[in-house]
């Protein structure tokens, strides 16, 4: 990891940990989870917001007003809104994506959940998603949330990443392995 990235991750982790502890003390973890999801969706959907938080040209005050307006529009919990205001005041909004990721991880750990990143050749049906989540739960002993994406280049099968474990049952990977085996033979 590059040094600037690790510095950003450290800043984000400290803010996330502090906010998580405050929300836990106030018994507001459910609101924190809702706010984290809403902010993540807003950030993913808005290129303008990403530009505002990343731009060194935009003043602290303008960043603070922008994030306050978004907080009011989303109806954020006062703890979250105040943390975002503090981050804007300290010019730390550039770590917002890492901050939200760290918060989501803390919340999931508190709930005893893990997230599995699933890449499929086609969109999974509800029944397939449920069966996959149950199978993974039996393997790891925790509730598993699926984060599913579609990659048609896989041709068929799945690629599942759960923590440091990756299970690749895609046709693309099997064809690549077969191609390598054929090269070795002759």
N, C-alpha and C positions, 0 to 999 in steps of 0.2 A: 504494500500500500504506500502511496506517495506521502510525503510529509504533510503537505497542505490538506490532503484528504483525511489523514489521521487526526490532524488538529481540528478540522471541522467535525469529525465524528466524536471527538472528545468533548467539544463544546455542546454538540447536540445531546450527547449522552448525559451530561451534567444537568442541562435544563430539563430533559425528559425525566430523569430520576427525581429531581426536586419536585416537579409538577405531579408525578405519580405518587410520591410520598404524601404530598399535601392532599391530593384527591382521596387517597386511601384513608388518611386521618379524618377527612370530612365525610367519608362513606359516599363518595361521588364517583366511584370507578365506572359505573354504568354510563353516567353523563360524559365522563372522559372518553370512554370507548366510542360513544356516539359522535362526539365532537372530533375525535381523531379521524374517524372514517369520513365525516363530512368535509373536514379540511383536506384530507388526502384526495378525495374526489374533486374538490374545487381546484386544488393545485394541479392535478392531472389534466383537468379540462380547460384551464385558463393559461394560455401562453403569456398573456399580459401580466398576470399575477407572478408568474415565474420571472418575468423580466423585472418587475418592480422589486422583488425581494433580492435579486441578484445584482442589480445595478448600483455601482458605487456613486453614480451621478445623482441619483434621487436622494433627497435629503432625509434625515431621520424623521422629521416632522411629516413629510409626505408619505413615507413608508408607514409611519404610525397611523396616520389618517386612513390610509388604504386598508391596512389590516384591521383597524377598528370598524370600518364600514363593512368589511367582509364578516367580521365577528358578529356585528349587529344583525346583518342579513341572515346569517346562519343560526342565530340565537345561541351563541356559545355560552357555556358555563362561565361565570365570573373568574374562576381560577384560570381557565384556559385563556380568556380574553386578557386578563392581567399579565399572564406570562408572555403572551404575544406582544403586548404593549412594552413590556420590559425588554424583550428581545429587539424590538424596533428601536427603543431608546438607546440600547447598547450596540446597535448596528450588527445584530446577530441573526437577522431574518434570513440571511443567505444559507443558514443551516436548517431551514424549515423542513426540507424533504427528509434529511437524516433524523431530525427531531421527531417527526411523525412516525418514521419507521421504528425508532427506538421506543417510542411510547407504545406502539402496537405490539412490539415484542414483550415489553414489560407487562402489559395487560394480558396477553396470551399466557405468559408464564404464571401470572397470578391465578388465572382460571384453569391452569393445567392443560392448556392447549398447545399444539404445535401446528405449524403451517407447512403443508406439502405443496410444492410447485409442480403442477401437472401440465405437461404439454401433450396434446393429443392431435391426431391427424384430422379428426372431426370433433365437433362439439359433443360433449358427453350428455347423455340424457340424465334426468333426475335419478332414475333407478341406478344407472351406472355410477354416478357420482356417490350415491349413498353406499353402494356395495364397496367401492374403492375406499371410501372413508372408513367403513367398518373393518375392512381387511387391514388397512394401515393401523387402525386403532388396536386391533388384536396383536399386531406386531410390536408396536411401541408402548402400549399400555396407557396412552393418553388420548384425549379427544383430538381429532385431526380435522383442521379446516383446509379445504382445498382451494388453491389459487390456480385456476385453470386458464390456459391459453391454447389457441389452435394454431398449428403449423402444418399445413397441408403437405409440405415437403417430406414429412415423416412417412408418407404413403399409408401406413397403418400402424397400430400399436400406440404405446405410451412411453413418455419419459417422465419419471417421477423422481423429484429431488426432495428428500426429507432429511433435514440437517446436513450431515456430511455424506449421506448415502444417496447414490443415484442408481436407479433401476431403469435400464433402457431396453424396452421390448419392441422398439420400432422396427418396421420393415427396412427403413433406411439404414439403420445400424447393422442389421443382419446382412443386408446386401454389401455394405462396406466391408464387413468381416469376411464374407465369402470372396469378395474381390481381392482382399489381402492374401487370403489363403491360396487363391489361384495364382497370384504373382509369385508366391514363395515356391510353388511347385515347379513352375517352369517358364 
